[in-house]
Every structure is written in C-alpha cells, then in structure tokens.
Amino acid sequence: MEEKKGHFETTVVHAGVKPDPTTGAIMTPIYATSTYVQISPGKHLGYDYSRTANPTRTALESSLAAIEGGNYALALSSGCTGTDILMHLMEVGDHVVSVDDVYGGTSRLFRSIWSRHGLAVTFGDLTNQPLSDFVTPKTKMIWIETPTNPLLKIIDIEKVVAQAKKLPHRPIVVVDNTFASPYFQRPLELGADVVLHSTTKYINGHSDVVGGALVTNDKGLLEQLHHIQNSIGGIPGPFDAFLVLRGIKTLALRMQRHGENAFELAKFLEKHPLVDRVIYPGLESHPQHAVACKQMKGFGGMITFFVKGNIENARRFLESVKIFALAESLGGVESLVDHPAIMTHASIPPETRKSLGIGDNLIRLSVGIEALADLKDDLENALKRSQ
Ligand SMILES: *Cc1c(COP(=O)(O)O)cnc(C)c1O
C-alpha cells in the first residue's frame, strides 16, 4: 500500500489519493456503484461487487493504513462494526481480557451481545495489574483502549504486548486508538496486532459521518477480518468513505489545535476553585503521566473533570455552557460536553459506574479548535452558574 514512513503532515494530505486516471480529477471520485462490468466471467478490473470492495473505499483504506503506520486497513460502517468483526474471530468458549474503563458501546457489545454467544470477557484495571491476573487458558484477545473513556486512564501498550507475547496461546492485542488518533499515538509501532478506530471521531473530525476502521500489519489477519466484513456486510457507503478521506487531510492541523487548546483548558480547570479534580494525561497530577509521555506525542483533546458539588451542580453547568454543545460523541472541530453517567455511559450498570469512579459530578469535554479565549470564558461562566 502507501509509504509507511514520512512526515505525518504530508501523509495525511496525500496517502491513498491519486489523480483519477480517466479524467485527472485530483480528488478521488465517489464511486456510487454496487457492481462492475466484467470482461469475461470472473475477469474484471479488480472490483466485482461493492460489499467486497469499492474504489472510493480502497483509497480511504490506503490512507488509513498509512496514517497508522500499518500495511493494511479496512474501512467500516462504524467503530462498533470493528469490535463486532474482531469478536467474530473468536470461537465458542473463548475469553477476552478488556480494560475496565472501556467505551460504553464496546462494553455493551461484550456484555449484552457476545456473552449470549458463548464468549466471556473479563474487565481488568490494566494500568497497574499484570495481565496474568485476568487471563485464562482460553484467552484469545486482549482489548486495550488508551486513553480510556471517560476516565482517561493510560495503559502501557508495550508492557501489555510484552506480557501477551509470553502467554503460550499468544492472544492478539487490539488497541482502540480513537481518543489519541494516529497523530498522537501509533499502537502498531508499539507492538499491537490490530488498531481499531471509530473514524466518527477525530479521523473524520467534522461530526458528519459514522464510520470505523481496523488496521494491521498482518496479512493473514487482514484476510480473516475482510472475510468476516464481506460476510456480514459492515461497509461504509462511497459518500461516507469520501468524507472521511477528506477529513483526514486536515487531521494533523486539527489534532495539533485540539491538543493545544485542551492542555491550556486542563491547566485552567485544575486551578479553578469550583472544580474538584481534573483528569488529563498531560498534567503531572495524572497517575500515568509518565506512561503518556513515553507512548504519546501529545495528550489529545479530551478532558474529564469533577465539578464541585453533586449532580445538580453538574446539571447547572451543562445547561449554562454556550459554545460547548451538550452532545454525545467527540473529536469534531466544535467543542462538545457530555455527562457520561446520564448520556454516553448510561448502558453501564450504576454499581459498575460507581466502582470505576464515573461519578454524577463527572463531566467530559471534547475540546474543539475554536479560539482558546472563547472556550475559557464559556467554562468560566458555566462554572460560576453551577453553584
Ligand atoms: C465512538 C467510539 C467507539 C464506537 O464507534 P462508533 O463509530 O460510534 O460505532 C469505539 N471506541 C471509542 C473509544 C469511541 O469513542
């Protein structure tokens, strides 16, 4: 596929995109076609049916592989499709170890869908406990998300990979890289077998597509994953593929600004008297700050904090913000604010939420690329009104 090395800022603009050979169009066309004319039965130009492959999607897949520093990528209908495809690799009786503070939709797939099909998942705190505390002889997959959602825990990818490689049955290590994006973190270079993305978030970056991706260096694994995708049909349409490809061109610029804005706001919130605690991997107060410095190029655009008081203070804060929009999702150019206990993480049982530390006064920010001064004023005003 595309060049693996090179400057990220150049790769995002060019990877996967070549002038259209028939017209010279600089942008990859939206190939709105389900089927392709064959020259003679079984003889065609590489495409026979769009569930299997589509040229706009192929361009996106080359770009996704290149930006993650991987050999192969699959573009998917959503991030959750990626999780589902990976779970289809398992067989009845197999076991998965997952980080405990996993994305709500991933947890729902594990707990309420795959548990009914004979797959067991153990959730563990992989920030400080060794993998051996959770694995069984049936463990076939290790599920890492880092930074986690919403507690922004940082898992040491290299350390977990090293532990997984020592296990006799060698489970595959998956990293959900949605929060960091490949601009800040590239798990394949740290030894992971597969990277998962919800491209809905930073990779597309404009809150106008739901999509996903799987990236790997392993050809055999890619073939298995593609076989599953082609069988179950979790594909993005060509228009969505085009939009994600377009979004990727500004990924480096956007991530740089997301990271700068978030770092400044995290420091501002940490000093604020109406805030109890701030979680941001770039702050020295973050328990895994050293790991974040080691494996990330920057700390991302997500901030979690606890507003002083209880759920009523959180509610007043959320009703008072003007620039930060109260909405689920993250990673778009516009700033968003979320209340995980009521919104994104409502599907996690309340006792589990509580034991994880997802309190009723916990607020999650997806910091956008607006002017820092405006974002700071907005938070200041809403904090004042929260009490
Ligand atoms: C949103 C998200 C997903 C799921 O992606 P969808 O595109 O919504 O299906 C998975 N992991 C993380 C970390 C996410 O934020």
The ligand as an ORCA input file, in Angstrom:
! r2SCAN-3c Opt
* xyz 0 1
  C     -17.310      6.161     19.489
  C     -16.347      5.142     19.921
  C     -16.441      3.805     19.501
  C     -17.573      3.299     18.644
  O     -17.604      3.909     17.419
  P     -18.938      4.182     16.546
  O     -18.371      4.798     15.322
  O     -19.813      5.074     17.339
  O     -19.558      2.844     16.316
  C     -15.484      2.926     19.934
  N     -14.481      3.313     20.755
  C     -14.361      4.581     21.186
  C     -13.232      4.930     22.093
  C     -15.288      5.536     20.799
  O     -15.174      6.783     21.254
*
